[in-house]
Amino acid sequence: MKKKIVLISLAIALVAILAVGGSLAYFMDTDDVTNVFTVGSVDIEQNEEFVQESQLLPVVGTDPTKADDNYIQKKVTVENKGKNGAYVQTLVAVPACLDNAGVLKLWDTNASANGWTKLDGDANVNGVQPLHTATIDNMLYNVYVYRYNTVLTAGSETAACLEYVYIAPETDLNVYEDANGVKTAYFVMNGTEITEFDATGKLNIYVATQGVQDRGFSDANEALDTAFTTIPW
């Protein structure tokens, strides 16, 4: 008898379980996790100390800090305004005809000491080798690349890669006037006229700076060679 009761009790319990299972949905839950990322960025600023429309005259001394020696200050530095480290390089474009003839010169003697490397190219120009050429406003320019050797950390600023520009003391000027009174001037170096450049016009020097994230790269060369395969002009 006890066995029967037990069996009946078990049967009732089983029916109850089946009844519950048939009338209710399964207990379920879903736990969603949102992965939040912030997008990193590179924010660099090129700073220049330069007075527009500065007048270039052949230098008369060897001290660039003396105003009477005719060196024109063009101090170029780079500041990291962002929150991430960056590798940077500054490109300086000068008229090729004046550069090749030795008329126009860049004073960058402290670049190496200031943490920059001036990259070399193939053509030897006055002992300095431009890495690229570019045509800007129908004139050929030599483009020099100054590469900062280490990471420019957030909030920091480089020392100058370029400090002055000047015209060589051997430079002369010839001025011609046509029948209509229109004047044209050409620089002369060692008796040779630099006819590609009209000295009555504006002499432009172009400067641009490029920057790329430091993370993921082993050094400045790898980072900048990977990120920038062309020049800005």
ZIPE-V15550 format. One record per residue. RES is the residue in three letters. SS is DSSP state (H for helix, E for strand, L for the rest). D_LAST is the distance of its C-alpha to the last C-alpha in Angstrom with 2 decimals. Layout:
res:RES ss:SS d_last:D_LAST
res:RES ss:SS d_last:D_LAST
This chain:
res:MET ss:L d_last:102.94
res:LYS ss:H d_last:100.39
res:LYS ss:H d_last:98.40
res:LYS ss:H d_last:98.43
res:ILE ss:H d_last:97.33
res:VAL ss:H d_last:94.55
res:LEU ss:H d_last:93.56
res:ILE ss:H d_last:93.70
res:SER ss:H d_last:91.70
res:LEU ss:H d_last:89.03
res:ALA ss:H d_last:89.01
res:ILE ss:H d_last:88.56
res:ALA ss:H d_last:85.75
res:LEU ss:H d_last:84.00
res:VAL ss:H d_last:84.45
res:ALA ss:H d_last:83.03
res:ILE ss:H d_last:79.94
res:LEU ss:H d_last:79.52
res:ALA ss:H d_last:80.08
res:VAL ss:H d_last:77.41
res:GLY ss:H d_last:75.00
res:GLY ss:H d_last:75.62
res:SER ss:H d_last:75.24
res:LEU ss:L d_last:72.17
res:ALA ss:L d_last:68.52
res:TYR ss:L d_last:67.03
res:PHE ss:L d_last:65.64
res:MET ss:L d_last:61.84
res:ASP ss:L d_last:58.82
res:THR ss:L d_last:55.05
res:ASP ss:L d_last:52.92
res:ASP ss:L d_last:49.25
res:VAL ss:L d_last:46.76
res:THR ss:L d_last:43.39
res:ASN ss:L d_last:40.71
res:VAL ss:L d_last:38.42
res:PHE ss:L d_last:34.94
res:THR ss:L d_last:32.46
res:VAL ss:L d_last:28.80
res:GLY ss:L d_last:26.97
res:SER ss:L d_last:23.60
res:VAL ss:L d_last:21.11
res:ASP ss:L d_last:20.61
res:ILE ss:E d_last:18.86
res:GLU ss:E d_last:18.40
res:GLN ss:E d_last:16.58
res:ASN ss:E d_last:19.18
res:GLU ss:E d_last:19.05
res:GLU ss:E d_last:22.06
res:PHE ss:L d_last:21.05
res:VAL ss:L d_last:22.75
res:GLN ss:L d_last:20.70
res:GLU ss:L d_last:21.96
res:SER ss:L d_last:23.41
res:GLN ss:L d_last:25.05
res:LEU ss:L d_last:24.28
res:LEU ss:L d_last:27.43
res:PRO ss:E d_last:28.36
res:VAL ss:L d_last:29.58
res:VAL ss:L d_last:33.37
res:GLY ss:L d_last:33.91
res:THR ss:L d_last:32.64
res:ASP ss:L d_last:32.68
res:PRO ss:L d_last:29.33
res:THR ss:L d_last:31.27
res:LYS ss:L d_last:33.35
res:ALA ss:H d_last:32.04
res:ASP ss:H d_last:33.93
res:ASP ss:H d_last:32.11
res:ASN ss:L d_last:28.97
res:TYR ss:L d_last:26.44
res:ILE ss:E d_last:23.92
res:GLN ss:E d_last:23.40
res:LYS ss:E d_last:19.90
res:LYS ss:E d_last:20.93
res:VAL ss:E d_last:18.40
res:THR ss:E d_last:19.94
res:VAL ss:E d_last:19.28
res:GLU ss:E d_last:21.93
res:ASN ss:E d_last:22.88
res:LYS ss:L d_last:24.16
res:GLY ss:L d_last:25.08
res:LYS ss:L d_last:28.15
res:ASN ss:L d_last:26.78
res:GLY ss:L d_last:25.69
res:ALA ss:E d_last:22.11
res:TYR ss:E d_last:20.29
res:VAL ss:E d_last:17.29
res:GLN ss:E d_last:14.82
res:THR ss:E d_last:12.95
res:LEU ss:E d_last:10.05
res:VAL ss:E d_last:10.65
res:ALA ss:E d_last:9.01
res:VAL ss:E d_last:11.97
res:PRO ss:E d_last:13.06
res:ALA ss:H d_last:14.20
res:CYS ss:H d_last:17.43
res:LEU ss:H d_last:18.58
res:ASP ss:H d_last:17.69
res:ASN ss:H d_last:19.38
res:ALA ss:H d_last:22.37
res:GLY ss:L d_last:22.85
res:VAL ss:L d_last:22.68
res:LEU ss:E d_last:20.09
res:LYS ss:E d_last:20.50
res:LEU ss:E d_last:19.41
res:TRP ss:E d_last:22.40
res:ASP ss:L d_last:21.83
res:THR ss:L d_last:25.31
res:ASN ss:L d_last:26.01
res:ALA ss:L d_last:23.00
res:SER ss:L d_last:25.15
res:ALA ss:L d_last:28.10
res:ASN ss:L d_last:26.05
res:GLY ss:L d_last:25.15
res:TRP ss:E d_last:21.78
res:THR ss:E d_last:21.11
res:LYS ss:E d_last:18.80
res:LEU ss:L d_last:17.75
res:ASP ss:L d_last:18.80
res:GLY ss:L d_last:17.48
res:ASP ss:L d_last:19.57
res:ALA ss:L d_last:19.53
res:ASN ss:L d_last:21.68
res:VAL ss:E d_last:20.57
res:ASN ss:L d_last:23.28
res:GLY ss:L d_last:24.27
res:VAL ss:E d_last:20.88
res:GLN ss:L d_last:18.63
res:PRO ss:L d_last:14.82
res:LEU ss:L d_last:13.55
res:HIS ss:E d_last:10.47
res:THR ss:E d_last:9.35
res:ALA ss:E d_last:6.36
res:THR ss:E d_last:7.44
res:ILE ss:E d_last:6.79
res:ASP ss:L d_last:10.01
res:ASN ss:L d_last:11.74
res:MET ss:E d_last:11.66
res:LEU ss:E d_last:10.93
res:TYR ss:E d_last:9.69
res:ASN ss:E d_last:11.12
res:VAL ss:E d_last:9.47
res:TYR ss:E d_last:12.40
res:VAL ss:E d_last:13.01
res:TYR ss:E d_last:15.95
res:ARG ss:E d_last:17.57
res:TYR ss:E d_last:20.39
res:ASN ss:L d_last:23.37
res:THR ss:L d_last:25.30
res:VAL ss:L d_last:25.16
res:LEU ss:E d_last:24.23
res:THR ss:L d_last:27.19
res:ALA ss:L d_last:27.51
res:GLY ss:L d_last:28.10
res:SER ss:L d_last:27.20
res:GLU ss:E d_last:24.78
res:THR ss:L d_last:23.56
res:ALA ss:L d_last:24.64
res:ALA ss:L d_last:22.16
res:CYS ss:L d_last:19.79
res:LEU ss:E d_last:19.16
res:GLU ss:E d_last:22.00
res:TYR ss:E d_last:22.07
res:VAL ss:E d_last:20.53
res:TYR ss:E d_last:23.01
res:ILE ss:E d_last:24.08
res:ALA ss:L d_last:26.45
res:PRO ss:L d_last:30.10
res:GLU ss:L d_last:30.57
res:THR ss:E d_last:28.25
res:ASP ss:E d_last:30.06
res:LEU ss:E d_last:29.30
res:ASN ss:E d_last:30.84
res:VAL ss:E d_last:31.18
res:TYR ss:E d_last:32.29
res:GLU ss:E d_last:33.92
res:ASP ss:L d_last:34.60
res:ALA ss:L d_last:37.73
res:ASN ss:L d_last:36.30
res:GLY ss:L d_last:35.55
res:VAL ss:L d_last:31.76
res:LYS ss:E d_last:30.48
res:THR ss:E d_last:27.67
res:ALA ss:E d_last:27.02
res:TYR ss:E d_last:25.66
res:PHE ss:E d_last:25.32
res:VAL ss:E d_last:27.86
res:MET ss:E d_last:27.90
res:ASN ss:L d_last:31.12
res:GLY ss:L d_last:32.18
res:THR ss:E d_last:29.04
res:GLU ss:E d_last:27.22
res:ILE ss:E d_last:23.43
res:THR ss:L d_last:23.39
res:GLU ss:L d_last:19.68
res:PHE ss:L d_last:19.33
res:ASP ss:L d_last:21.62
res:ALA ss:L d_last:22.79
res:THR ss:L d_last:24.17
res:GLY ss:L d_last:20.76
res:LYS ss:L d_last:18.37
res:LEU ss:L d_last:16.65
res:ASN ss:L d_last:13.38
res:ILE ss:L d_last:12.14
res:TYR ss:E d_last:9.16
res:VAL ss:E d_last:10.09
res:ALA ss:E d_last:9.21
res:THR ss:E d_last:11.85
res:GLN ss:E d_last:12.43
res:GLY ss:E d_last:16.03
res:VAL ss:E d_last:18.32
res:GLN ss:E d_last:22.10
res:ASP ss:L d_last:24.39
res:ARG ss:L d_last:27.18
res:GLY ss:L d_last:27.48
res:PHE ss:L d_last:25.77
res:SER ss:L d_last:27.69
res:ASP ss:L d_last:25.25
res:ALA ss:H d_last:21.78
res:ASN ss:H d_last:20.83
res:GLU ss:H d_last:22.03
res:ALA ss:H d_last:20.43
res:LEU ss:H d_last:16.87
res:ASP ss:H d_last:16.97
res:THR ss:H d_last:18.32
res:ALA ss:H d_last:16.11
res:PHE ss:L d_last:12.60
res:THR ss:L d_last:12.29
res:THR ss:L d_last:8.55
res:ILE ss:L d_last:5.73
res:PRO ss:L d_last:3.81
res:TRP ss:L d_last:0.00
